C-alpha cells in the first residue's frame, strides 16, 4: 500500500491527459499527492507521428507533470473494448488510487468515449471480491471518479484553478510536437494537418481554460464532472466559508 496513488488520470492516447488535466496533475503533485497516469493505447492509428515517437513524447511530458508512475496499457488503438477490462482492473488493484479521472461519455473521438466506458466499468468491477482472487490482486474501488473535458460542450460540477502552474502545463503539452501545433515538427515532417495539430486548436486550449477559469473566478481553470453525488459533513469547509473561492483571489 506504500505505493498507493492519490490520483490516477486515465486517457485513451498519450497526450489526452496533458490536453485535459495537465495543470491539475502538476498542482496536485506540488500539493503532496501521489499522481499517476495510464495511457490505454500507444496511439498507433494517429495520422501524425509513430508509436515510438509518441512514447518518447509522453516520457518527456511526464518530467513536467511530476508523476509517481506512468504506464501504457498497450490496448489496440481504435479498438478499446471490454477486452482491456482485466488489465485495467489489475492496474487499479496494484496502485489503489483514491481518485480516478478520465474522459466524459460524450466525446468527438470514439476512442475517448470507449475509454470512458472501460474506465467506469473497471472502477466498479475492481471492487468485486470474486473477480480474480489471486493473491496480488486484492479488490479495490476508487473513492471518487471524475470526468474531464474533451472538445464537446461540458457543464462542470467544479473547476480547478491551475493558474499558478499554467506555464508548466503548457510546457508539458508542447512535448507532443507530433500531435499539437509545432512549427519545428511541421518543418521537418511532411504529414497532414489534423484536428488538433493546427494553431487554432492550440489557442483554443488556452481559451477553454480562460473560459472555465472565468466561470470560477480565476484566470485558468480545468473543469470536472463528478460521477455520483458529492457529500459532506462540513458545509463550511466544503464551501470555503472562511473566504469564498472568488473572494480569496
Ligand atoms: Zn485521444
py3Dmol code that shows the C-alpha trace and the ligand (Angstrom):
import py3Dmol

protein = """\
ATOM      1  CA  UNK A   1       0.000   0.000   0.000  1.00  0.00           C
ATOM      2  CA  UNK A   2       3.014   2.324   0.381  1.00  0.00           C
ATOM      3  CA  UNK A   3       2.932   2.903  -3.353  1.00  0.00           C
ATOM      4  CA  UNK A   4      -0.725   3.861  -3.283  1.00  0.00           C
ATOM      5  CA  UNK A   5      -1.707   6.688  -5.610  1.00  0.00           C
ATOM      6  CA  UNK A   6      -3.929   9.531  -4.537  1.00  0.00           C
ATOM      7  CA  UNK A   7      -4.859  10.406  -8.100  1.00  0.00           C
ATOM      8  CA  UNK A   8      -4.786   8.417 -11.336  1.00  0.00           C
ATOM      9  CA  UNK A   9      -5.611  10.044 -14.690  1.00  0.00           C
ATOM     10  CA  UNK A  10      -6.508   7.624 -17.488  1.00  0.00           C
ATOM     11  CA  UNK A  11      -6.573   8.653 -21.158  1.00  0.00           C
ATOM     12  CA  UNK A  12      -7.099   6.791 -24.410  1.00  0.00           C
ATOM     13  CA  UNK A  13      -3.915   8.110 -26.039  1.00  0.00           C
ATOM     14  CA  UNK A  14      -0.633   9.652 -24.910  1.00  0.00           C
ATOM     15  CA  UNK A  15      -1.338  13.447 -24.759  1.00  0.00           C
ATOM     16  CA  UNK A  16      -5.005  13.144 -23.730  1.00  0.00           C
ATOM     17  CA  UNK A  17      -4.392  13.789 -20.046  1.00  0.00           C
ATOM     18  CA  UNK A  18      -1.992  16.645 -20.773  1.00  0.00           C
ATOM     19  CA  UNK A  19      -4.602  18.272 -23.004  1.00  0.00           C
ATOM     20  CA  UNK A  20      -7.337  17.982 -20.381  1.00  0.00           C
ATOM     21  CA  UNK A  21      -5.833  17.989 -16.884  1.00  0.00           C
ATOM     22  CA  UNK A  22      -2.103  18.701 -17.092  1.00  0.00           C
ATOM     23  CA  UNK A  23      -2.476  21.600 -14.677  1.00  0.00           C
ATOM     24  CA  UNK A  24      -4.420  19.603 -12.111  1.00  0.00           C
ATOM     25  CA  UNK A  25      -1.820  16.824 -12.174  1.00  0.00           C
ATOM     26  CA  UNK A  26       1.087  19.253 -11.698  1.00  0.00           C
ATOM     27  CA  UNK A  27      -0.726  21.171  -8.966  1.00  0.00           C
ATOM     28  CA  UNK A  28      -1.785  18.020  -7.108  1.00  0.00           C
ATOM     29  CA  UNK A  29       1.779  16.709  -7.126  1.00  0.00           C
ATOM     30  CA  UNK A  30       3.034  20.002  -5.707  1.00  0.00           C
ATOM     31  CA  UNK A  31       0.398  19.792  -3.005  1.00  0.00           C
ATOM     32  CA  UNK A  32       1.775  16.440  -1.884  1.00  0.00           C
ATOM     33  CA  UNK A  33      -0.494  13.988  -3.672  1.00  0.00           C
ATOM     34  CA  UNK A  34       0.936  10.913  -5.395  1.00  0.00           C
ATOM     35  CA  UNK A  35      -0.155  11.240  -9.006  1.00  0.00           C
ATOM     36  CA  UNK A  36      -0.084   8.675 -11.826  1.00  0.00           C
ATOM     37  CA  UNK A  37      -1.131   8.388 -15.467  1.00  0.00           C
ATOM     38  CA  UNK A  38      -2.276   5.417 -17.524  1.00  0.00           C
ATOM     39  CA  UNK A  39      -2.429   5.741 -21.304  1.00  0.00           C
ATOM     40  CA  UNK A  40      -4.638   2.975 -22.652  1.00  0.00           C
ATOM     41  CA  UNK A  41      -3.065   2.815 -26.151  1.00  0.00           C
ATOM     42  CA  UNK A  42       0.117   3.974 -27.875  1.00  0.00           C
ATOM     43  CA  UNK A  43      -1.896   5.944 -30.423  1.00  0.00           C
ATOM     44  CA  UNK A  44      -0.633   3.868 -33.322  1.00  0.00           C
ATOM     45  CA  UNK A  45      -3.540   4.928 -35.562  1.00  0.00           C
ATOM     46  CA  UNK A  46      -2.645   8.588 -35.223  1.00  0.00           C
ATOM     47  CA  UNK A  47      -2.281  10.414 -38.539  1.00  0.00           C
ATOM     48  CA  UNK A  48       0.949  12.016 -37.358  1.00  0.00           C
ATOM     49  CA  UNK A  49       3.912  10.535 -35.512  1.00  0.00           C
ATOM     50  CA  UNK A  50       4.793   6.926 -34.692  1.00  0.00           C
ATOM     51  CA  UNK A  51       4.174   4.855 -31.548  1.00  0.00           C
ATOM     52  CA  UNK A  52       7.871   5.114 -30.711  1.00  0.00           C
ATOM     53  CA  UNK A  53       7.889   8.874 -31.070  1.00  0.00           C
ATOM     54  CA  UNK A  54       4.719   9.161 -29.025  1.00  0.00           C
ATOM     55  CA  UNK A  55       6.299   7.005 -26.274  1.00  0.00           C
ATOM     56  CA  UNK A  56       9.183   9.469 -26.152  1.00  0.00           C
ATOM     57  CA  UNK A  57       6.859  12.476 -26.146  1.00  0.00           C
ATOM     58  CA  UNK A  58       4.885  11.017 -23.232  1.00  0.00           C
ATOM     59  CA  UNK A  59       8.098  10.342 -21.367  1.00  0.00           C
ATOM     60  CA  UNK A  60       9.287  13.915 -21.917  1.00  0.00           C
ATOM     61  CA  UNK A  61       5.935  15.359 -20.864  1.00  0.00           C
ATOM     62  CA  UNK A  62       5.967  13.266 -17.682  1.00  0.00           C
ATOM     63  CA  UNK A  63       9.021  15.135 -16.427  1.00  0.00           C
ATOM     64  CA  UNK A  64       6.898  18.309 -16.296  1.00  0.00           C
ATOM     65  CA  UNK A  65       3.963  16.580 -14.595  1.00  0.00           C
ATOM     66  CA  UNK A  66       5.849  15.309 -11.535  1.00  0.00           C
ATOM     67  CA  UNK A  67       4.340  11.827 -11.728  1.00  0.00           C
ATOM     68  CA  UNK A  68       4.890   8.887  -9.386  1.00  0.00           C
ATOM     69  CA  UNK A  69       4.071   6.450 -12.193  1.00  0.00           C
ATOM     70  CA  UNK A  70       3.027   6.342 -15.854  1.00  0.00           C
ATOM     71  CA  UNK A  71       2.078   3.171 -17.683  1.00  0.00           C
ATOM     72  CA  UNK A  72       0.895   2.397 -21.181  1.00  0.00           C
ATOM     73  CA  UNK A  73      -1.557  -0.481 -21.266  1.00  0.00           C
ATOM     74  CA  UNK A  74      -0.899  -1.172 -24.950  1.00  0.00           C
ATOM     75  CA  UNK A  75      -4.542  -1.760 -25.865  1.00  0.00           C
ATOM     76  CA  UNK A  76      -5.231  -1.582 -29.621  1.00  0.00           C
ATOM     77  CA  UNK A  77      -5.778   1.985 -30.805  1.00  0.00           C
ATOM     78  CA  UNK A  78      -9.175   2.336 -32.443  1.00  0.00           C
ATOM     79  CA  UNK A  79     -10.425  -0.793 -30.689  1.00  0.00           C
ATOM     80  CA  UNK A  80     -10.719  -0.049 -26.976  1.00  0.00           C
ATOM     81  CA  UNK A  81     -13.191  -2.652 -25.767  1.00  0.00           C
ATOM     82  CA  UNK A  82     -14.041  -4.618 -22.653  1.00  0.00           C
ATOM     83  CA  UNK A  83     -11.121  -6.903 -23.605  1.00  0.00           C
ATOM     84  CA  UNK A  84      -8.970  -4.412 -21.706  1.00  0.00           C
ATOM     85  CA  UNK A  85     -11.015  -4.741 -18.528  1.00  0.00           C
ATOM     86  CA  UNK A  86      -8.849  -7.267 -16.689  1.00  0.00           C
ATOM     87  CA  UNK A  87      -5.651  -5.382 -17.487  1.00  0.00           C
ATOM     88  CA  UNK A  88      -7.108  -2.148 -16.172  1.00  0.00           C
ATOM     89  CA  UNK A  89      -8.553  -3.835 -13.076  1.00  0.00           C
ATOM     90  CA  UNK A  90      -5.070  -5.130 -12.268  1.00  0.00           C
ATOM     91  CA  UNK A  91      -3.656  -1.604 -12.566  1.00  0.00           C
ATOM     92  CA  UNK A  92      -6.326  -0.257 -10.211  1.00  0.00           C
ATOM     93  CA  UNK A  93      -5.673  -3.029  -7.691  1.00  0.00           C
ATOM     94  CA  UNK A  94      -1.916  -2.561  -7.924  1.00  0.00           C
ATOM     95  CA  UNK A  95      -1.969   1.209  -7.356  1.00  0.00           C
ATOM     96  CA  UNK A  96      -5.197   1.620  -5.332  1.00  0.00           C
ATOM     97  CA  UNK A  97      -5.913   5.198  -6.481  1.00  0.00           C
ATOM     98  CA  UNK A  98      -8.303   7.191  -4.291  1.00  0.00           C
ATOM     99  CA  UNK A  99      -9.319   9.430  -7.196  1.00  0.00           C
ATOM    100  CA  UNK A 100      -9.615   8.349 -10.843  1.00  0.00           C
ATOM    101  CA  UNK A 101     -10.233  10.817 -13.667  1.00  0.00           C
ATOM    102  CA  UNK A 102     -10.981  10.036 -17.311  1.00  0.00           C
ATOM    103  CA  UNK A 103     -12.854  11.096 -20.443  1.00  0.00           C
ATOM    104  CA  UNK A 104     -16.555  12.060 -20.321  1.00  0.00           C
ATOM    105  CA  UNK A 105     -19.233   9.963 -22.027  1.00  0.00           C
ATOM    106  CA  UNK A 106     -19.911  12.385 -24.880  1.00  0.00           C
ATOM    107  CA  UNK A 107     -16.728  12.772 -26.933  1.00  0.00           C
ATOM    108  CA  UNK A 108     -15.840  13.661 -30.509  1.00  0.00           C
ATOM    109  CA  UNK A 109     -13.271  10.837 -30.681  1.00  0.00           C
ATOM    110  CA  UNK A 110     -14.830   7.346 -30.375  1.00  0.00           C
ATOM    111  CA  UNK A 111     -11.731   6.057 -28.557  1.00  0.00           C
ATOM    112  CA  UNK A 112     -12.331   8.629 -25.847  1.00  0.00           C
ATOM    113  CA  UNK A 113     -15.924   7.512 -25.397  1.00  0.00           C
ATOM    114  CA  UNK A 114     -14.775   3.883 -25.354  1.00  0.00           C
ATOM    115  CA  UNK A 115     -12.156   4.758 -22.736  1.00  0.00           C
ATOM    116  CA  UNK A 116     -14.858   6.406 -20.612  1.00  0.00           C
ATOM    117  CA  UNK A 117     -16.907   3.209 -20.522  1.00  0.00           C
ATOM    118  CA  UNK A 118     -13.906   0.962 -19.943  1.00  0.00           C
ATOM    119  CA  UNK A 119     -12.660   3.060 -17.025  1.00  0.00           C
ATOM    120  CA  UNK A 120     -16.104   3.322 -15.434  1.00  0.00           C
ATOM    121  CA  UNK A 121     -16.569  -0.418 -15.668  1.00  0.00           C
ATOM    122  CA  UNK A 122     -13.082  -1.180 -14.382  1.00  0.00           C
ATOM    123  CA  UNK A 123     -13.551   1.112 -11.370  1.00  0.00           C
ATOM    124  CA  UNK A 124     -16.670  -0.861 -10.458  1.00  0.00           C
ATOM    125  CA  UNK A 125     -15.537  -4.404 -11.217  1.00  0.00           C
ATOM    126  CA  UNK A 126     -12.200  -3.805  -9.496  1.00  0.00           C
ATOM    127  CA  UNK A 127     -14.097  -3.750  -6.204  1.00  0.00           C
ATOM    128  CA  UNK A 128     -15.715  -7.143  -6.627  1.00  0.00           C
ATOM    129  CA  UNK A 129     -14.299  -9.791  -4.299  1.00  0.00           C
ATOM    130  CA  UNK A 130     -14.899 -12.717  -6.631  1.00  0.00           C
ATOM    131  CA  UNK A 131     -13.340 -11.181  -9.728  1.00  0.00           C
ATOM    132  CA  UNK A 132      -9.795 -12.608  -9.928  1.00  0.00           C
ATOM    133  CA  UNK A 133      -8.955 -13.850  -6.421  1.00  0.00           C
ATOM    134  CA  UNK A 134      -5.187 -14.168  -6.964  1.00  0.00           C
ATOM    135  CA  UNK A 135      -3.064 -13.115  -4.008  1.00  0.00           C
ATOM    136  CA  UNK A 136      -1.620  -9.954  -5.546  1.00  0.00           C
ATOM    137  CA  UNK A 137      -4.965  -8.608  -6.725  1.00  0.00           C
ATOM    138  CA  UNK A 138      -6.980  -7.623  -3.659  1.00  0.00           C
ATOM    139  CA  UNK A 139     -10.213  -5.826  -4.585  1.00  0.00           C
ATOM    140  CA  UNK A 140     -10.049  -2.033  -4.735  1.00  0.00           C
ATOM    141  CA  UNK A 141     -12.663   0.506  -5.729  1.00  0.00           C
ATOM    142  CA  UNK A 142     -11.579   4.145  -6.190  1.00  0.00           C
ATOM    143  CA  UNK A 143     -13.368   6.563  -3.851  1.00  0.00           C
ATOM    144  CA  UNK A 144     -14.037   9.207  -6.475  1.00  0.00           C
ATOM    145  CA  UNK A 145     -14.495   9.057 -10.252  1.00  0.00           C
ATOM    146  CA  UNK A 146     -14.156  12.327 -12.142  1.00  0.00           C
ATOM    147  CA  UNK A 147     -14.640  13.167 -15.791  1.00  0.00           C
ATOM    148  CA  UNK A 148     -12.555  15.816 -17.545  1.00  0.00           C
ATOM    149  CA  UNK A 149     -13.496  17.849 -20.596  1.00  0.00           C
ATOM    150  CA  UNK A 150     -12.874  16.938 -24.226  1.00  0.00           C
ATOM    151  CA  UNK A 151     -13.956  19.266 -27.066  1.00  0.00           C
ATOM    152  CA  UNK A 152     -17.716  18.852 -26.743  1.00  0.00           C
ATOM    153  CA  UNK A 153     -19.910  21.123 -24.624  1.00  0.00           C
ATOM    154  CA  UNK A 154     -19.188  20.367 -20.971  1.00  0.00           C
ATOM    155  CA  UNK A 155     -21.119  21.544 -17.918  1.00  0.00           C
ATOM    156  CA  UNK A 156     -18.703  21.280 -14.972  1.00  0.00           C
ATOM    157  CA  UNK A 157     -19.518  20.450 -11.374  1.00  0.00           C
ATOM    158  CA  UNK A 158     -16.336  22.219 -10.270  1.00  0.00           C
ATOM    159  CA  UNK A 159     -13.221  23.863 -11.682  1.00  0.00           C
ATOM    160  CA  UNK A 160      -9.610  23.522 -10.521  1.00  0.00           C
ATOM    161  CA  UNK A 161      -7.649  26.784 -10.560  1.00  0.00           C
ATOM    162  CA  UNK A 162      -4.444  25.912 -12.438  1.00  0.00           C
ATOM    163  CA  UNK A 163      -3.262  29.489 -12.949  1.00  0.00           C
ATOM    164  CA  UNK A 164      -0.138  29.001 -10.822  1.00  0.00           C
ATOM    165  CA  UNK A 165       1.092  26.096 -12.994  1.00  0.00           C
ATOM    166  CA  UNK A 166      -0.183  27.230 -16.382  1.00  0.00           C
ATOM    167  CA  UNK A 167       3.294  27.736 -17.894  1.00  0.00           C
ATOM    168  CA  UNK A 168       4.478  24.289 -16.797  1.00  0.00           C
ATOM    169  CA  UNK A 169       1.245  22.756 -18.089  1.00  0.00           C
ATOM    170  CA  UNK A 170       1.920  24.347 -21.474  1.00  0.00           C
ATOM    171  CA  UNK A 171       5.496  23.044 -21.469  1.00  0.00           C
ATOM    172  CA  UNK A 172       4.191  19.503 -20.885  1.00  0.00           C
ATOM    173  CA  UNK A 173       1.780  19.866 -23.788  1.00  0.00           C
ATOM    174  CA  UNK A 174       4.483  21.207 -26.093  1.00  0.00           C
ATOM    175  CA  UNK A 175       6.350  17.894 -25.700  1.00  0.00           C
ATOM    176  CA  UNK A 176       3.782  16.393 -28.094  1.00  0.00           C
ATOM    177  CA  UNK A 177       5.284  18.006 -31.179  1.00  0.00           C
ATOM    178  CA  UNK A 178       3.901  15.311 -33.476  1.00  0.00           C
ATOM    179  CA  UNK A 179       0.344  15.852 -32.271  1.00  0.00           C
ATOM    180  CA  UNK A 180      -0.252  19.505 -31.454  1.00  0.00           C
ATOM    181  CA  UNK A 181       0.831  22.733 -33.134  1.00  0.00           C
ATOM    182  CA  UNK A 182       4.620  22.736 -33.567  1.00  0.00           C
ATOM    183  CA  UNK A 183       6.251  24.836 -36.302  1.00  0.00           C
ATOM    184  CA  UNK A 184       9.503  22.833 -35.846  1.00  0.00           C
ATOM    185  CA  UNK A 185       7.812  19.461 -36.313  1.00  0.00           C
ATOM    186  CA  UNK A 186       5.869  20.755 -39.304  1.00  0.00           C
ATOM    187  CA  UNK A 187       9.084  21.983 -40.910  1.00  0.00           C
ATOM    188  CA  UNK A 188      10.772  18.590 -40.529  1.00  0.00           C
ATOM    189  CA  UNK A 189       7.869  16.268 -41.352  1.00  0.00           C
ATOM    190  CA  UNK A 190       5.550  16.170 -44.312  1.00  0.00           C
ATOM    191  CA  UNK A 191       2.471  14.863 -42.565  1.00  0.00           C
ATOM    192  CA  UNK A 192      -1.087  16.115 -42.999  1.00  0.00           C
ATOM    193  CA  UNK A 193      -2.626  18.500 -40.500  1.00  0.00           C
ATOM    194  CA  UNK A 194      -5.143  17.021 -38.076  1.00  0.00           C
ATOM    195  CA  UNK A 195      -7.984  18.384 -35.968  1.00  0.00           C
ATOM    196  CA  UNK A 196      -5.569  19.118 -33.127  1.00  0.00           C
ATOM    197  CA  UNK A 197      -2.290  19.911 -34.935  1.00  0.00           C
ATOM    198  CA  UNK A 198      -3.132  23.432 -36.067  1.00  0.00           C
ATOM    199  CA  UNK A 199      -2.563  26.747 -34.308  1.00  0.00           C
ATOM    200  CA  UNK A 200      -6.294  27.296 -33.907  1.00  0.00           C
ATOM    201  CA  UNK A 201      -6.639  24.216 -31.662  1.00  0.00           C
ATOM    202  CA  UNK A 202      -3.604  25.188 -29.594  1.00  0.00           C
ATOM    203  CA  UNK A 203      -5.071  28.635 -28.991  1.00  0.00           C
ATOM    204  CA  UNK A 204      -8.420  27.067 -28.124  1.00  0.00           C
ATOM    205  CA  UNK A 205      -6.787  25.107 -25.296  1.00  0.00           C
ATOM    206  CA  UNK A 206      -5.974  28.408 -23.632  1.00  0.00           C
ATOM    207  CA  UNK A 207      -9.377  29.875 -24.487  1.00  0.00           C
ATOM    208  CA  UNK A 208     -11.097  26.889 -22.843  1.00  0.00           C
ATOM    209  CA  UNK A 209      -9.023  27.278 -19.682  1.00  0.00           C
ATOM    210  CA  UNK A 210      -9.761  31.007 -19.649  1.00  0.00           C
ATOM    211  CA  UNK A 211     -13.475  30.365 -20.092  1.00  0.00           C
ATOM    212  CA  UNK A 212     -13.804  27.864 -17.243  1.00  0.00           C
ATOM    213  CA  UNK A 213     -11.420  29.916 -15.128  1.00  0.00           C
ATOM    214  CA  UNK A 214     -13.604  32.970 -15.552  1.00  0.00           C
ATOM    215  CA  UNK A 215     -16.680  30.991 -14.521  1.00  0.00           C
ATOM    216  CA  UNK A 216     -14.981  30.008 -11.262  1.00  0.00           C
ATOM    217  CA  UNK A 217     -13.230  33.302 -10.573  1.00  0.00           C
ATOM    218  CA  UNK A 218      -9.662  32.502 -11.605  1.00  0.00           C
ATOM    219  CA  UNK A 219      -7.530  33.026 -14.725  1.00  0.00           C
ATOM    220  CA  UNK A 220      -7.001  29.446 -15.938  1.00  0.00           C
ATOM    221  CA  UNK A 221      -9.308  26.606 -14.921  1.00  0.00           C
ATOM    222  CA  UNK A 222      -9.711  22.894 -15.661  1.00  0.00           C
ATOM    223  CA  UNK A 223     -13.338  21.721 -15.433  1.00  0.00           C
ATOM    224  CA  UNK A 224     -14.565  18.421 -13.962  1.00  0.00           C
ATOM    225  CA  UNK A 225     -17.783  16.493 -13.630  1.00  0.00           C
ATOM    226  CA  UNK A 226     -18.239  14.330 -10.557  1.00  0.00           C
ATOM    227  CA  UNK A 227     -19.599  10.844 -11.098  1.00  0.00           C
ATOM    228  CA  UNK A 228     -22.319  10.431  -8.483  1.00  0.00           C
ATOM    229  CA  UNK A 229     -23.216  13.000  -5.854  1.00  0.00           C
ATOM    230  CA  UNK A 230     -20.697  14.789  -3.653  1.00  0.00           C
ATOM    231  CA  UNK A 231     -21.405  14.628   0.057  1.00  0.00           C
ATOM    232  CA  UNK A 232     -20.008  16.494   3.044  1.00  0.00           C
ATOM    233  CA  UNK A 233     -20.395  16.604   6.810  1.00  0.00           C
ATOM    234  CA  UNK A 234     -18.694  20.014   6.972  1.00  0.00           C
ATOM    235  CA  UNK A 235     -20.527  22.567   4.871  1.00  0.00           C
ATOM    236  CA  UNK A 236     -18.266  25.427   5.935  1.00  0.00           C
ATOM    237  CA  UNK A 237     -15.077  23.754   4.759  1.00  0.00           C
ATOM    238  CA  UNK A 238     -16.783  22.365   1.686  1.00  0.00           C
ATOM    239  CA  UNK A 239     -17.873  25.804   0.510  1.00  0.00           C
ATOM    240  CA  UNK A 240     -14.733  27.729   1.550  1.00  0.00           C
ATOM    241  CA  UNK A 241     -16.823  29.561   4.155  1.00  0.00           C
ATOM    242  CA  UNK A 242     -13.890  31.485   5.618  1.00  0.00           C
ATOM    243  CA  UNK A 243     -13.336  33.202   2.271  1.00  0.00           C
ATOM    244  CA  UNK A 244     -15.162  32.018  -0.808  1.00  0.00           C
ATOM    245  CA  UNK A 245     -13.040  30.852  -3.718  1.00  0.00           C
ATOM    246  CA  UNK A 246     -13.752  34.060  -5.632  1.00  0.00           C
ATOM    247  CA  UNK A 247     -13.173  36.382  -2.679  1.00  0.00           C
ATOM    248  CA  UNK A 248      -9.895  34.659  -1.824  1.00  0.00           C
ATOM    249  CA  UNK A 249      -8.387  35.703  -5.147  1.00  0.00           C
TER     250      UNK A 249
END
"""
ligand_1 = """\
1
ZN
Zn -7.004 10.959 -27.625
"""
view = py3Dmol.view(width=600, height=400)
view.addModel(protein, "pdb")
view.setStyle({"model": 0}, {"cartoon": {"style": "trace"}})
view.addModel(ligand_1, "xyz")
view.setStyle({"model": 1}, {"stick": {}})
view.zoomTo()
view.show()
